[in-house]
């Protein structure tokens, strides 16, 4: 059996194609805007009836049934929504992208991390001096962080 590949320019340009794909790869099973109410163990939400010219209609189901339907959209363990192959595959992405940039004569992308962020990524643990601290984010100055349970930091004695 021979494969026949037909390649056409994307309708509306590459931006249109990306927007089209993003609607399917980065959405949840039901958006918050479609949820109407939850009352007495029943959930009411909006759905689109394609047989009736795509009109939106409310539907009320038992909460357990709603959760069952929602969980049908959750991927099993080990499955991923988007898989990358070729030069975007995890195993060789760094080297392959550098090679692509070199072959296409594209300048290296600028480093977006500040020197402070670089230092934080490579910092050793101050307690054991063995492990590496991992930067999870920055807490803006002026934010109050609640004390951990059992902490005596708020005691005045």
C-alpha positions as CSV (number, residue, x, y, z in Angstrom):
1,X,0.0,0.0,0.0
2,X,1.4,3.4,-1.0
3,X,1.0,6.5,1.1
4,X,-0.1,9.6,-0.7
5,X,0.7,12.8,1.1
6,X,-1.0,16.0,0.0
7,X,0.3,19.2,1.6
8,X,-1.5,22.4,1.2
9,X,-0.9,25.9,2.7
10,X,-2.8,26.3,6.0
11,X,-6.1,28.1,5.7
12,X,-5.8,31.5,7.3
13,X,-2.1,31.2,7.9
14,X,-0.1,29.5,10.6
15,X,-1.6,31.6,13.4
16,X,-5.1,30.3,12.5
17,X,-3.8,26.7,12.6
18,X,-2.2,27.3,16.0
19,X,-5.4,28.8,17.4
20,X,-7.4,25.9,16.0
21,X,-5.1,23.3,17.6
22,X,-4.9,25.1,20.9
23,X,-8.6,24.9,21.4
24,X,-8.4,21.2,21.5
25,X,-5.1,20.6,23.3
26,X,-5.4,23.2,26.1
27,X,-8.9,23.2,27.2
28,X,-10.7,21.5,30.1
29,X,-13.7,19.2,29.9
30,X,-16.1,21.9,31.0
31,X,-15.4,25.5,31.5
32,X,-16.5,27.4,34.6
33,X,-18.7,29.6,32.5
34,X,-20.9,26.7,31.5
35,X,-21.7,25.8,35.2
36,X,-25.0,27.3,36.3
37,X,-25.6,26.0,39.8
38,X,-25.3,23.1,42.2
39,X,-28.2,22.6,44.5
40,X,-29.4,19.6,46.6
41,X,-26.9,17.2,45.0
42,X,-27.6,18.2,41.5
43,X,-25.5,20.1,39.0
44,X,-27.0,22.3,36.3
45,X,-24.8,23.3,33.3
46,X,-25.1,24.6,29.7
47,X,-24.6,22.3,26.7
48,X,-24.9,22.9,23.0
49,X,-27.6,20.9,21.1
50,X,-26.2,20.4,17.6
51,X,-29.5,18.9,16.4
52,X,-31.2,22.1,17.3
53,X,-28.9,24.6,15.4
54,X,-26.3,24.6,18.2
55,X,-28.6,26.3,20.7
56,X,-27.4,26.3,24.3
57,X,-29.7,24.5,26.7
58,X,-29.4,23.8,30.5
59,X,-29.1,20.2,31.7
60,X,-29.4,19.1,35.3
61,X,-27.8,15.8,36.5
62,X,-27.0,14.2,39.8
63,X,-23.6,15.4,41.1
64,X,-22.2,11.9,41.0
65,X,-23.2,11.6,37.3
66,X,-21.7,15.0,36.6
67,X,-18.4,13.9,38.2
68,X,-18.5,10.6,36.2
69,X,-18.9,12.5,32.9
70,X,-16.1,14.9,33.9
71,X,-13.7,12.1,34.7
72,X,-14.3,10.5,31.3
73,X,-12.0,13.3,30.0
74,X,-9.2,12.7,32.5
75,X,-6.3,10.9,30.9
76,X,-5.1,7.6,32.5
77,X,-1.7,7.6,34.3
78,X,1.2,7.6,31.8
79,X,-0.8,9.2,29.0
80,X,0.0,12.7,27.8
81,X,-2.1,15.1,25.8
82,X,0.7,16.3,23.5
83,X,3.7,14.2,22.5
84,X,6.8,15.8,20.9
85,X,8.8,13.9,18.3
86,X,11.8,14.6,16.2
87,X,13.8,17.7,17.2
88,X,11.3,18.6,19.9
89,X,11.5,15.2,21.7
90,X,12.8,15.6,25.3
91,X,15.8,13.2,24.9
92,X,17.6,15.5,22.4
93,X,15.7,18.8,22.3
94,X,18.5,21.0,23.6
95,X,21.1,19.8,21.1
96,X,18.6,19.5,18.2
97,X,17.3,23.1,18.7
98,X,20.9,24.4,18.7
99,X,21.6,22.5,15.5
100,X,18.4,23.9,13.9
101,X,19.4,27.4,14.9
102,X,22.9,26.9,13.4
103,X,21.5,25.4,10.2
104,X,18.9,28.1,9.8
105,X,21.5,30.8,10.8
106,X,19.3,32.0,13.6
107,X,20.8,33.8,16.5
108,X,20.7,32.1,19.9
109,X,17.6,33.2,21.9
110,X,18.4,35.6,24.7
111,X,18.8,34.2,28.2
112,X,15.6,35.4,30.1
113,X,16.9,34.5,33.6
114,X,18.4,37.3,35.7
115,X,21.8,36.6,37.4
116,X,20.0,36.3,40.7
117,X,17.8,33.5,39.2
118,X,20.8,31.7,37.8
119,X,22.5,31.8,41.2
120,X,19.3,30.5,42.9
121,X,19.1,27.6,40.4
122,X,22.7,26.5,41.1
123,X,22.7,27.1,44.9
124,X,23.7,24.3,47.3
125,X,21.6,23.5,50.3
126,X,22.9,25.7,53.2
127,X,22.1,22.9,55.7
128,X,23.8,19.8,54.2
129,X,25.8,21.5,51.4
130,X,25.0,18.4,49.2
131,X,21.6,18.9,47.6
132,X,20.7,21.6,45.2
133,X,18.1,24.2,46.0
134,X,15.4,24.4,43.3
135,X,13.9,27.8,42.5
136,X,10.1,27.5,42.7
137,X,9.3,31.2,42.5
138,X,9.7,34.5,44.2
139,X,7.5,35.9,47.0
140,X,7.0,39.7,46.4
141,X,8.2,41.9,49.1
142,X,5.5,43.0,51.5
143,X,3.6,39.7,51.4
144,X,2.7,38.2,54.8
145,X,3.2,34.4,54.9
146,X,1.2,32.7,57.6
147,X,3.3,30.8,60.2
148,X,3.4,27.1,60.0
149,X,1.2,25.2,62.5
150,X,3.0,24.7,65.8
151,X,5.4,27.5,65.0
152,X,6.3,29.7,67.9
153,X,7.3,32.7,65.8
154,X,4.3,34.7,66.8
155,X,4.7,34.2,70.5
156,X,5.5,37.4,72.4
157,X,7.1,35.5,75.4
